[in-house]
Amino acid sequence: MSLAALTLCDAAGKLRAGEISSVELTEAVFERITATDERIHAYLTLDREAALDQARRADARLRGKDGNSALLGIPIALKDNFLTRGLRTTCASRALRRSR
């Protein structure tokens, strides 16, 4: 089974057990997006470098005493209607598009 196909609970359990890393999980999700998004068009903006940076930080926290959050290390996607510093926000609308 692909890491990108894990359920939330399974991914969290494997992260906590040290069976997988957040970086591995995040890479698997980006591979899945690359393989499928041309067909389904689910993503407007991707920030691979920031996601991998956050995954590395999550892995460090998971190895330490600060890694007890249930969702720590789990990659997520957000709807394009949140203003995010340094990222394009369009709300999927030309009228509402905002640049960096």
Secondary structure as UniProt FT lines:
FT   HELIX           3..5
FT   HELIX           8..17
FT   HELIX           22..40
FT   HELIX           48..63
FT   TURN            65..66
FT   TURN            70..73
FT   TURN            80..81
FT   TURN            85..86
FT   TURN            91..92
FT   TURN            94..96
//
